[in-house]
């Protein structure tokens, strides 16, 4: 079998567990890059809003909006997070 890409040979020697761990590392790396980009575009957003935007991007299908229930849940999370932050800031 001819390898199309040189890294295919490397991947062929990985166990299933190693494939899974590599996929997790790539996912975490992608998420950190997305966080940095969102923070640059929206420096005023809190951490929860940044995480919510990553979730929105994951659920976005072409030009369709994300499900309404999910959007409401994300907004509720931001409100709860801000309330918690203001409560812990006054203590």
C-alpha positions as a Markdown table, in Angstrom:
| # | Residue | x | y | z |
|---|---|---|---|---|
| 1 | Unk | 0.0 | 0.0 | 0.0 |
| 2 | Unk | 1.4 | 3.4 | -1.0 |
| 3 | Unk | 1.2 | 6.1 | 1.6 |
| 4 | Unk | -0.3 | 9.3 | 0.3 |
| 5 | Unk | 1.2 | 11.4 | 3.2 |
| 6 | Unk | 4.4 | 10.7 | 5.1 |
| 7 | Unk | 2.6 | 11.0 | 8.5 |
| 8 | Unk | 0.2 | 8.1 | 7.5 |
| 9 | Unk | 3.1 | 5.7 | 8.1 |
| 10 | Unk | 3.6 | 7.1 | 11.6 |
| 11 | Unk | -0.1 | 6.9 | 12.4 |
| 12 | Unk | -0.3 | 3.3 | 11.2 |
| 13 | Unk | 2.0 | 2.3 | 14.1 |
| 14 | Unk | -0.2 | 4.0 | 16.8 |
| 15 | Unk | -2.5 | 1.9 | 19.0 |
| 16 | Unk | -6.1 | 2.8 | 19.3 |
| 17 | Unk | -5.4 | 4.4 | 22.6 |
| 18 | Unk | -2.6 | 6.5 | 21.1 |
| 19 | Unk | -5.0 | 7.5 | 18.3 |
| 20 | Unk | -7.5 | 8.6 | 20.9 |
| 21 | Unk | -5.0 | 10.5 | 22.9 |
| 22 | Unk | -3.7 | 12.3 | 19.8 |
| 23 | Unk | -7.2 | 13.3 | 18.8 |
| 24 | Unk | -7.7 | 14.7 | 22.3 |
| 25 | Unk | -4.5 | 16.7 | 22.1 |
| 26 | Unk | -5.5 | 18.1 | 18.7 |
| 27 | Unk | -8.9 | 19.0 | 19.9 |
| 28 | Unk | -7.5 | 20.8 | 23.0 |
| 29 | Unk | -5.0 | 22.7 | 20.7 |
| 30 | Unk | -7.8 | 23.7 | 18.4 |
| 31 | Unk | -9.9 | 24.9 | 21.3 |
| 32 | Unk | -7.1 | 27.0 | 22.7 |
| 33 | Unk | -6.6 | 28.7 | 19.3 |
| 34 | Unk | -10.3 | 29.4 | 19.0 |
| 35 | Unk | -10.3 | 30.9 | 22.5 |
| 36 | Unk | -7.4 | 33.2 | 21.6 |
| 37 | Unk | -9.2 | 34.3 | 18.4 |
| 38 | Unk | -12.5 | 35.0 | 20.2 |
| 39 | Unk | -10.7 | 36.9 | 23.0 |
| 40 | Unk | -9.0 | 39.1 | 20.4 |
| 41 | Unk | -12.3 | 39.8 | 18.7 |
| 42 | Unk | -14.2 | 40.3 | 21.9 |
| 43 | Unk | -11.9 | 41.5 | 24.7 |
| 44 | Unk | -14.9 | 42.6 | 26.8 |
| 45 | Unk | -16.3 | 39.1 | 27.0 |
| 46 | Unk | -16.0 | 37.1 | 30.2 |
| 47 | Unk | -14.6 | 33.5 | 30.2 |
| 48 | Unk | -18.1 | 31.9 | 30.1 |
| 49 | Unk | -19.0 | 34.0 | 27.0 |
| 50 | Unk | -15.9 | 32.8 | 25.3 |
| 51 | Unk | -16.6 | 29.1 | 26.1 |
| 52 | Unk | -20.2 | 29.6 | 25.0 |
| 53 | Unk | -19.0 | 30.9 | 21.6 |
| 54 | Unk | -16.9 | 27.8 | 21.1 |
| 55 | Unk | -20.0 | 25.7 | 21.8 |
| 56 | Unk | -22.0 | 27.8 | 19.3 |
| 57 | Unk | -19.4 | 27.3 | 16.7 |
| 58 | Unk | -19.4 | 23.5 | 17.3 |
| 59 | Unk | -23.2 | 23.4 | 16.9 |
| 60 | Unk | -23.5 | 25.7 | 14.0 |
| 61 | Unk | -24.6 | 23.9 | 10.8 |
| 62 | Unk | -23.9 | 25.9 | 7.7 |
| 63 | Unk | -26.1 | 29.0 | 7.9 |
| 64 | Unk | -28.7 | 27.6 | 10.3 |
| 65 | Unk | -28.8 | 29.1 | 13.8 |
| 66 | Unk | -28.1 | 26.9 | 16.7 |
| 67 | Unk | -31.1 | 25.4 | 18.5 |
| 68 | Unk | -33.1 | 27.9 | 20.5 |
| 69 | Unk | -33.0 | 25.8 | 23.6 |
| 70 | Unk | -29.3 | 25.7 | 23.5 |
| 71 | Unk | -29.0 | 29.4 | 23.0 |
| 72 | Unk | -31.2 | 30.1 | 26.1 |
| 73 | Unk | -29.1 | 27.6 | 28.1 |
| 74 | Unk | -25.9 | 29.4 | 27.1 |
| 75 | Unk | -27.3 | 32.8 | 28.1 |
| 76 | Unk | -28.5 | 31.4 | 31.4 |
| 77 | Unk | -25.0 | 30.1 | 32.1 |
| 78 | Unk | -23.5 | 33.5 | 31.4 |
| 79 | Unk | -26.0 | 35.2 | 33.8 |
| 80 | Unk | -25.3 | 32.6 | 36.5 |
| 81 | Unk | -21.5 | 32.9 | 36.1 |
| 82 | Unk | -21.7 | 36.7 | 36.3 |
| 83 | Unk | -23.9 | 36.5 | 39.4 |
| 84 | Unk | -21.4 | 34.1 | 41.0 |
| 85 | Unk | -18.5 | 36.4 | 40.1 |
| 86 | Unk | -20.2 | 39.4 | 41.7 |
| 87 | Unk | -21.2 | 37.4 | 44.8 |
| 88 | Unk | -17.6 | 36.2 | 45.3 |
| 89 | Unk | -16.2 | 39.6 | 44.6 |
| 90 | Unk | -18.2 | 41.2 | 47.4 |
| 91 | Unk | -17.1 | 38.6 | 50.0 |
